[in-house]
Amino acid sequence: MMTYKEKANSIEKTLKAYFDGIYNGDVQKLKSTFTHNAYLYGDVKGEVAVKSVEDYLTGVENRKSPKDLGETFQMEILSIEILGKVAMAKLHVPMLGFNYYDLLSLSLVNGEWKIVNKLFTHVA
């Protein structure tokens, strides 16, 4: 059984891979952080966005990455809350001219923490 600290470290590893995947446009690394059936729900400038993880990954693959655009890496973990084999993470993900905040639901799947749901919004 994992200790709380081990769980937190494992979740941070998943979140760092998530950040790296987004920032570098590394679709395979980003894909490794999600379950295959994850969904993303968001509000961007008043428009509702609902995407499957596959649609999201296709979008990442077909855009220039923040790194390629010369943006400074500013993504950060704001908080993590763990309850047994589930967790919530609040992230600040400024990129591509947006000030995104992500609320990620994670679950322990086959010994690895995976994102099962992503809520996101742009805060002006």
FIKOLZA-1660 file (N, C-alpha, C; in steps of 0.1 Angstrom, whole numbers, plus 5000, padded with zeros to 4 digits):
% residues 124
   i   px   py   pz ch aa at
   1 5008 4988 5000  A  M  N
   1 5000 5000 5000  A  M CA
   1 5009 5012 5000  A  M  C
   2 5006 5022 4991  A  M  N
   2 5014 5034 4990  A  M CA
   2 5011 5044 5002  A  M  C
   3 5021 5050 5007  A  T  N
   3 5019 5060 5017  A  T CA
   3 5014 5073 5010  A  T  C
   4 5009 5082 5017  A  Y  N
   4 5004 5095 5012  A  Y CA
   4 5015 5102 5004  A  Y  C
   5 5027 5102 5009  A  K  N
   5 5038 5109 5003  A  K CA
   5 5042 5102 4989  A  K  C
   6 5041 5089 4989  A  E  N
   6 5044 5081 4977  A  E CA
   6 5033 5084 4966  A  E  C
   7 5020 5085 4971  A  K  N
   7 5010 5089 4962  A  K CA
   7 5012 5103 4956  A  K  C
   8 5015 5112 4965  A  A  N
   8 5017 5126 4960  A  A CA
   8 5029 5127 4950  A  A  C
   9 5039 5120 4953  A  N  N
   9 5051 5120 4944  A  N CA
   9 5047 5114 4930  A  N  C
  10 5039 5103 4931  A  S  N
  10 5035 5097 4918  A  S CA
  10 5026 5106 4910  A  S  C
  11 5017 5112 4917  A  I  N
  11 5008 5122 4910  A  I CA
  11 5016 5133 4904  A  I  C
  12 5025 5139 4912  A  E  N
  12 5034 5149 4907  A  E CA
  12 5041 5145 4894  A  E  C
  13 5046 5133 4894  A  K  N
  13 5052 5127 4882  A  K CA
  13 5043 5127 4870  A  K  C
  14 5030 5123 4872  A  T  N
  14 5020 5123 4861  A  T CA
  14 5018 5138 4857  A  T  C
  15 5017 5147 4866  A  L  N
  15 5014 5161 4863  A  L CA
  15 5025 5167 4855  A  L  C
  16 5038 5164 4859  A  K  N
  16 5049 5169 4852  A  K CA
  16 5050 5164 4838  A  K  C
  17 5046 5151 4836  A  A  N
  17 5046 5146 4822  A  A CA
  17 5035 5153 4814  A  A  C
  18 5023 5156 4821  A  Y  N
  18 5012 5163 4814  A  Y CA
  18 5017 5177 4810  A  Y  C
  19 5024 5184 4819  A  F  N
  19 5030 5197 4815  A  F CA
  19 5040 5196 4804  A  F  C
  20 5049 5187 4805  A  D  N
  20 5059 5185 4794  A  D CA
  20 5052 5182 4781  A  D  C
  21 5042 5173 4781  A  G  N
  21 5035 5170 4769  A  G CA
  21 5029 5182 4762  A  G  C
  22 5022 5190 4771  A  I  N
  22 5016 5202 4765  A  I CA
  22 5026 5212 4760  A  I  C
  23 5036 5215 4769  A  Y  N
  23 5046 5225 4765  A  Y CA
  23 5054 5222 4753  A  Y  C
  24 5058 5209 4752  A  N  N
  24 5067 5205 4741  A  N CA
  24 5059 5200 4729  A  N  C
  25 5045 5198 4730  A  G  N
  25 5037 5193 4719  A  G CA
  25 5040 5178 4718  A  G  C
  26 5044 5171 4728  A  D  N
  26 5047 5157 4728  A  D CA
  26 5034 5149 4731  A  D  C
  27 5028 5145 4720  A  V  N
  27 5015 5139 4721  A  V CA
  27 5015 5125 4728  A  V  C
  28 5026 5118 4726  A  Q  N
  28 5027 5105 4732  A  Q CA
  28 5028 5106 4747  A  Q  C
  29 5037 5115 4751  A  K  N
  29 5038 5118 4766  A  K CA
  29 5025 5122 4772  A  K  C
  30 5019 5132 4765  A  L  N
  30 5006 5137 4770  A  L CA
  30 4995 5126 4771  A  L  C
  31 4995 5117 4760  A  K  N
  31 4985 5106 4760  A  K CA
  31 4988 5097 4772  A  K  C
  32 5000 5095 4776  A  S  N
  32 5003 5086 4787  A  S CA
  32 4998 5090 4800  A  S  C
  33 4994 5103 4801  A  T  N
  33 4989 5108 4814  A  T CA
  33 4973 5106 4816  A  T  C
  34 4967 5103 4805  A  F  N
  34 4952 5101 4805  A  F CA
  34 4947 5087 4804  A  F  C
  35 4935 5084 4809  A  T  N
  35 4929 5071 4805  A  T CA
  35 4923 5073 4791  A  T  C
  36 4921 5062 4784  A  H  N
  36 4917 5062 4770  A  H CA
  36 4903 5068 4769  A  H  C
  37 4895 5068 4779  A  N  N
  37 4881 5073 4778  A  N CA
  37 4879 5086 4786  A  N  C
  38 4890 5094 4788  A  A  N
  38 4889 5106 4795  A  A CA
  38 4881 5117 4787  A  A  C
  39 4875 5126 4794  A  Y  N
  39 4868 5137 4787  A  Y CA
  39 4873 5150 4792  A  Y  C
  40 4872 5160 4784  A  L  N
  40 4876 5174 4788  A  L CA
  40 4865 5183 4786  A  L  C
  41 4862 5191 4796  A  Y  N
  41 4851 5201 4796  A  Y CA
  41 4857 5214 4800  A  Y  C
  42 4853 5224 4792  A  G  N
  42 4859 5237 4795  A  G CA
  42 4850 5249 4791  A  G  C
  43 4855 5261 4796  A  D  N
  43 4849 5273 4793  A  D CA
  43 4860 5283 4788  A  D  C
  44 4860 5287 4776  A  V  N
  44 4870 5295 4771  A  V CA
  44 4863 5308 4764  A  V  C
  45 4865 5319 4771  A  K  N
  45 4858 5331 4767  A  K CA
  45 4843 5330 4764  A  K  C
  46 4837 5323 4773  A  G  N
  46 4822 5321 4773  A  G CA
  46 4818 5310 4764  A  G  C
  47 4827 5303 4757  A  E  N
  47 4823 5292 4748  A  E CA
  47 4826 5279 4755  A  E  C
  48 4816 5270 4755  A  V  N
  48 4817 5257 4761  A  V CA
  48 4825 5248 4751  A  V  C
  49 4835 5241 4757  A  A  N
  49 4843 5231 4749  A  A CA
  49 4841 5217 4756  A  A  C
  50 4838 5207 4748  A  V  N
  50 4837 5194 4753  A  V CA
  50 4844 5185 4742  A  V  C
  51 4854 5178 4747  A  K  N
  51 4862 5170 4738  A  K CA
  51 4866 5156 4744  A  K  C
  52 4867 5146 4736  A  S  N
  52 4873 5134 4741  A  S CA
  52 4888 5136 4741  A  S  C
  53 4895 5127 4748  A  V  N
  53 4909 5128 4749  A  V CA
  53 4916 5127 4735  A  V  C
  54 4910 5118 4727  A  E  N
  54 4915 5117 4713  A  E CA
  54 4914 5129 4705  A  E  C
  55 4903 5136 4706  A  D  N
  55 4901 5149 4699  A  D CA
  55 4911 5159 4705  A  D  C
  56 4913 5160 4718  A  Y  N
  56 4922 5169 4724  A  Y CA
  56 4936 5166 4719  A  Y  C
  57 4941 5154 4719  A  L  N
  57 4954 5150 4714  A  L CA
  57 4956 5154 4699  A  L  C
  58 4946 5152 4691  A  T  N
  58 4947 5156 4677  A  T CA
  58 4949 5171 4676  A  T  C
  59 4942 5179 4684  A  G  N
  59 4944 5193 4684  A  G CA
  59 4958 5197 4688  A  G  C
  60 4964 5191 4699  A  V  N
  60 4977 5193 4703  A  V CA
  60 4987 5190 4692  A  V  C
  61 4985 5179 4685  A  E  N
  61 4993 5174 4674  A  E CA
  61 4994 5184 4663  A  E  C
  62 4982 5191 4660  A  N  N
  62 4981 5200 4649  A  N CA
  62 4983 5214 4652  A  N  C
  63 4989 5218 4663  A  R  N
  63 4992 5232 4666  A  R CA
  63 5006 5233 4669  A  R  C
  64 5011 5245 4669  A  K  N
  64 5025 5248 4673  A  K CA
  64 5025 5247 4689  A  K  C
  65 5035 5241 4694  A  S  N
  65 5036 5240 4709  A  S CA
  65 5041 5253 4715  A  S  C
  66 5038 5255 4727  A  P  N
  66 5043 5267 4734  A  P CA
  66 5058 5269 4733  A  P  C
  67 5065 5257 4734  A  K  N
  67 5080 5258 4732  A  K CA
  67 5084 5263 4719  A  K  C
  68 5077 5257 4708  A  D  N
  68 5080 5261 4694  A  D CA
  68 5077 5276 4692  A  D  C
  69 5068 5282 4699  A  L  N
  69 5064 5296 4698  A  L CA
  69 5073 5305 4707  A  L  C
  70 5083 5299 4714  A  G  N
  70 5092 5306 4722  A  G CA
  70 5086 5311 4735  A  G  C
  71 5075 5305 4740  A  E  N
  71 5069 5309 4753  A  E CA
  71 5078 5304 4764  A  E  C
  72 5078 5311 4775  A  T  N
  72 5085 5307 4787  A  T CA
  72 5075 5297 4794  A  T  C
  73 5081 5286 4800  A  F  N
  73 5074 5276 4807  A  F CA
  73 5069 5283 4820  A  F  C
  74 5056 5284 4823  A  Q  N
  74 5051 5290 4835  A  Q CA
  74 5041 5281 4842  A  Q  C
  75 5039 5269 4837  A  M  N
  75 5029 5260 4843  A  M CA
  75 5032 5255 4857  A  M  C
  76 5022 5254 4866  A  E  N
  76 5025 5250 4880  A  E CA
  76 5013 5243 4886  A  E  C
  77 5017 5234 4895  A  I  N
  77 5007 5227 4903  A  I CA
  77 5003 5236 4915  A  I  C
  78 4991 5239 4916  A  L  N
  78 4986 5248 4927  A  L CA
  78 4982 5240 4940  A  L  C
  79 4976 5228 4937  A  S  N
  79 4972 5220 4949  A  S CA
  79 4969 5206 4944  A  S  C
  80 4970 5196 4953  A  I  N
  80 4967 5182 4951  A  I CA
  80 4959 5177 4963  A  I  C
  81 4948 5171 4961  A  E  N
  81 4941 5165 4972  A  E CA
  81 4939 5150 4969  A  E  C
  82 4943 5142 4978  A  I  N
  82 4942 5127 4976  A  I CA
  82 4933 5121 4986  A  I  C
  83 4924 5112 4981  A  L  N
  83 4915 5105 4989  A  L CA
  83 4915 5090 4984  A  L  C
  84 4923 5082 4991  A  G  N
  84 4924 5068 4987  A  G CA
  84 4930 5067 4973  A  G  C
  85 4923 5061 4964  A  K  N
  85 4928 5059 4950  A  K CA
  85 4923 5069 4940  A  K  C
  86 4918 5080 4945  A  V  N
  86 4914 5091 4936  A  V CA
  86 4920 5104 4941  A  V  C
  87 4922 5114 4932  A  A  N
  87 4928 5126 4936  A  A CA
  87 4922 5138 4927  A  A  C
  88 4924 5150 4932  A  M  N
  88 4921 5162 4924  A  M CA
  88 4933 5171 4924  A  M  C
  89 4936 5176 4912  A  A  N
  89 4947 5185 4911  A  A CA
  89 4943 5198 4905  A  A  C
  90 4947 5209 4911  A  K  N
  90 4944 5223 4905  A  K CA
  90 4957 5228 4899  A  K  C
  91 4957 5232 4887  A  L  N
  91 4969 5236 4880  A  L CA
  91 4967 5250 4873  A  L  C
  92 4977 5257 4872  A  H  N
  92 4978 5270 4864  A  H CA
  92 4986 5267 4852  A  H  C
  93 4979 5269 4840  A  V  N
  93 4985 5265 4827  A  V CA
  93 4985 5277 4818  A  V  C
  94 4993 5287 4820  A  P  N
  94 4993 5299 4811  A  P CA
  94 5000 5295 4798  A  P  C
  95 4994 5296 4786  A  M  N
  95 5000 5293 4774  A  M CA
  95 4992 5298 4762  A  M  C
  96 4998 5300 4751  A  L  N
  96 4992 5303 4738  A  L CA
  96 4982 5315 4739  A  L  C
  97 4986 5324 4748  A  G  N
  97 4978 5336 4750  A  G CA
  97 4966 5335 4759  A  G  C
  98 4965 5323 4765  A  F  N
  98 4954 5320 4775  A  F CA
  98 4959 5319 4789  A  F  C
  99 4951 5322 4799  A  N  N
  99 4954 5320 4813  A  N CA
  99 4946 5309 4818  A  N  C
 100 4949 5297 4814  A  Y  N
 100 4941 5285 4818  A  Y CA
 100 4943 5281 4832  A  Y  C
 101 4933 5276 4838  A  Y  N
 101 4933 5268 4851  A  Y CA
 101 4927 5255 4848  A  Y  C
 102 4933 5244 4852  A  D  N
 102 4928 5231 4850  A  D CA
 102 4925 5225 4864  A  D  C
 103 4914 5218 4864  A  L  N
 103 4910 5209 4876  A  L CA
 103 4910 5195 4870  A  L  C
 104 4919 5187 4874  A  L  N
 104 4921 5173 4869  A  L CA
 104 4916 5163 4880  A  L  C
 105 4908 5154 4875  A  S  N
 105 4905 5142 4884  A  S CA
 105 4914 5131 4880  A  S  C
 106 4920 5125 4889  A  L  N
 106 4930 5114 4887  A  L CA
 106 4925 5102 4895  A  L  C
 107 4929 5090 4889  A  S  N
 107 4926 5078 4896  A  S CA
 107 4938 5069 4894  A  S  C
 108 4940 5060 4904  A  L  N
 108 4951 5050 4904  A  L CA
 108 4947 5039 4895  A  L  C
 109 4953 5037 4883  A  V  N
 109 4949 5027 4874  A  V CA
 109 4961 5018 4871  A  V  C
 110 4960 5005 4875  A  N  N
 110 4971 4996 4873  A  N CA
 110 4985 5001 4879  A  N  C
 111 4984 5007 4890  A  G  N
 111 4995 5012 4897  A  G CA
 111 5001 5026 4893  A  G  C
 112 4994 5032 4883  A  E  N
 112 4998 5045 4879  A  E CA
 112 4986 5055 4880  A  E  C
 113 4990 5068 4883  A  W  N
 113 4979 5078 4884  A  W CA
 113 4977 5083 4870  A  W  C
 114 4964 5083 4866  A  K  N
 114 4960 5088 4853  A  K CA
 114 4949 5098 4854  A  K  C
 115 4948 5107 4845  A  I  N
 115 4938 5117 4844  A  I CA
 115 4926 5111 4838  A  I  C
 116 4914 5112 4845  A  V  N
 116 4902 5106 4840  A  V CA
 116 4892 5117 4836  A  V  C
 117 4895 5129 4840  A  N  N
 117 4886 5140 4836  A  N CA
 117 4893 5153 4838  A  N  C
 118 4891 5162 4828  A  K  N
 118 4897 5175 4829  A  K CA
 118 4887 5186 4827  A  K  C
 119 4886 5195 4837  A  L  N
 119 4878 5207 4836  A  L CA
 119 4888 5219 4835  A  L  C
 120 4885 5228 4826  A  F  N
 120 4894 5239 4824  A  F CA
 120 4887 5251 4820  A  F  C
 121 4893 5263 4824  A  T  N
 121 4887 5276 4821  A  T CA
 121 4899 5286 4818  A  T  C
 122 4895 5296 4811  A  H  N
 122 4904 5307 4808  A  H CA
 122 4899 5319 4817  A  H  C
 123 4908 5324 4825  A  V  N
 123 4905 5335 4834  A  V CA
 123 4912 5348 4828  A  V  C
 124 4904 5357 4824  A  A  N
 124 4910 5370 4818  A  A CA
 124 4918 5378 4829  A  A  C
% end
